């Protein structure tokens, strides 16, 4: 009954507002006519009586709704709608009475057709216009008539939608019930509109203006727009819908899908929903690691798909094709020493066409979804975590077969289907990823098969036993699934996979290493000349190099590079043999030897490059490294222009510098120029550089004033200006960039020499992000707007995707760039800004805005605990120094916003340090921080009271 009553009110309102729109068009026609305006006005006044009757119908329908649906939260919205309709009637009557009394029409100027703005200028502002009204209220009333009709229409539909949601909440499957009711609402409204149009052959407004939809509303689009808008009812509906769909008890047995929409109702196509869900699973660096792994050299690794070689009657490795073709509940384990070629072999397997051929024998002709994950300890959190593994497998499996998205990710399918717009959905949490992953595994038991390849089990951030448990859960959950893994031969993995088919790489790569060595040396002109003179000695060097490698491909690649550099400098065979003899077989000692052989004049540059790579969060784009090197050397200034067509030349230049300076410790990965990144050549190089004694040696080689995070920040900001080479792919990508760069700024050492460049870099970041956000505002941030004026937007920082109540679904708190810097405790920047702009210290915040002090006290982890950027927390002592500075310099305001939408004293929130949501930063440290901040804020409160008393005293005296 409530749904029918709500539709009844909306239908009555639609008829009223449609009639009002046509009446407004008639009045425009009367105003444009030189003669007969009095007669026209008289007729319009009579027609206005009919409009009044329709307003009465709206009132009656609303009264019936109140009687039948007592207690429905939409009642108040309908009451306000009735009052608005009656107000519109009164305004029409006033306008027509004015027109009837004057008997004159405006000038031809109105024929220019500027909508209500043109009418206002001609109808009310012309000096010789007898209709001119001096009252400001009348002027606003008439100029806003068209907008009022449109607003009232939106209000009617909003109230109806809200009422339908309230009614649906009483049903077991309210998401499905709500979708069905929306279909009925829009079908009914469209039919009423069609009937009205059939009754009225006109008038079609002759005056062209931007809001033609006021005369021809498309109710399907209007409902979708309102449902995804910023009105309080819409925000509440989305918030409660999310609570329903992401309730653990929500049943997805029927797919959580809505009934097929009616023809009048705009619905997202399956492909749009699929793309939206896949985009939500994707993350920026998903393919970076696999692209950075070198392809197998020439014909090496081909033996993997062959028959295993024999030694003393035993196979040297378990047959890989046999494992692929036969059912097995055990994973295949590729293991070996660090640098023995495990990742390269895994990549070779996945790139081979024979993989699918062998797997199809196992699947019995059913389609096979092949997925892979390359864990990377030097990468971002998602590149070395359980969450990253699940997201990668889900994305690859569903991207290759989108028809499974509906069944595997039912909650998000229902979300997008209900709202009929690819709008923001709640962020992924691990339990939902687990749920979707198990639904994918369930599918693999039916009409398809799943193969999962995981490289680098030893690269995960968690303990090895946890990684083993993850792999066992996958293999034990489903029968028709194959899992191949690769890792170093750590004890935990040896114990877990001792009964699994195994391939030990360092025992099997001797022939491949020989092929690599002979090919690389033979291609060098200097070596070819020496071999022609001393063939036996040259062959001996190649053989010694192969034997000394001891199955470690990385070792031989690094040593071969050193020998080739020596050959380019004209070294003799005896010198080459001496270099080979001096280089240690241990990979870490080899890195020491390589570092010691770097030319002294290149050591400062090599040190800076290694420190920049170590300081970067995740993958470091080659262009950022190139900019950092140019900036550091003085070749690039703030005003210098970068030729945006010089990308290939800059890439080649950077590759040459890395080869010369770091001798293979740091290199460019990937063969795709647009995807090239700079990083350590191997996990072993990263581990070597992190050793305390090694790191100290590296850092002491750089200039005293060098600061790697500052250099990175400057380069990243400059890269944003060169937007042809920088991709910001949407709201999430933009905020990941902001968080990463502000985190770099928080790591800059607080020294006088760093202040000016830091302030310049952060001001540049503010400017560039304002440009980027402005260009993408309509596409990215419409749900985050906090003003109805489309020509004015708040500062871009206001779109921060926080977890404040309703923020994910439309409500945002106004902020500033200085406020963001306070969240990251960037004290040198805050100090410089507050000293030059004293007004910042008076920023107390309000119910709709964040204050500077609460930004500093609570920090970014409070507002964005689930940020995809996965930045580390700012150290507690750094946070405390920032808060102390603000307090000691007279900061105002000691209130903050809670996550449930309240505004309370900061001390109240800090009574439990768990409210800060900073993750595993140490409970003791957090509690000590909260206690010290409370003491500081008590001083603020006392000071504010004293200042208030002084003001009162001065006023009284």
Secondary structure, 3 states (H helix, E strand, C coil): CHHHHHHHHHHHHHHHHHHHHHHHHHHHHHHHCCCCHHHHHHHHHHHHHHHHHHHHHHHHHHHHHHHHCCCCCCHHHHHHHHHHHHHHHHHHHHHHHHHHHHCCCCCHHHHHCCHHHHHHHHHHHCCCCCCCCCCHHHHHHHHCHHHHHHHHHHHHHHHHHHHHHHHHCCCCCHHHHHHHHHHHHHHHHHHHHHHHHHHCCCCCCCCCCCCHHHCCCCHHHHHHHHHCCCCHHHHHHHHHHHHHHCCCCCCCCCCCCCCCCCCCCCCCCHHHHHHHHHHHHCCCCCCHHHHHCCCCCCCCCHHHHCCCCEECCEECCCCHHHHHHCCCCCCEEEECCCCCCHHHHHHHHHHCHHHHHHHHHHHCCCCEEEEEEECCCCCCHHHCCHHHHHHHHHHHHHHHCHHHHHHHCHHHHHHHHHHCCCCCCCCCCHHHHHHHHHHHHHHCCCCCEEEEEEECHHHCCCCHHHHHHHHHHHHHHCCCEEEEEEECCCHHHHHHCCCCCEEEHHHCCHHHHHHHHHHHHHCCHHHHHHHHHCHHHHHHHHHHHHHHHCCCHHHHHHHHHHHHHHHHCCCCHHHHHHHHHHCCCCHHHHHHHHHHCCCHHHHHHHHHHHHHHHHCCCCEEHHHHHHHHHHHHCCCCCCCCCCCCCHHHHHHHHHHHHHHHHCCCEEEECCCHHHCEEEECCHHHHHHHHCHHHHHHHHHCCCCCCCHHHHHHHHHHHHHHCCCCCCCCCHHHHHHHHHHHHHHHHHCCCCHHHHHHHHHHHHHHHHHHHHHHHHHHHHHCHHHCCCCCCCCCCCHHHHCCCCCCCHHHCCCCECCHHHHHHHCCCHHHHHHHHHHCHHHHHCCCECCECCHHHHHHHCHHHHCCCCCCCCCCCCHHHHHHHHHHHHHCCCCCCEEECCCCCEEEHHHHHCCHHHHCCCCCCHHHHHHHHHHHHHHHHHHHHHHHHHHHHHHHHHHC
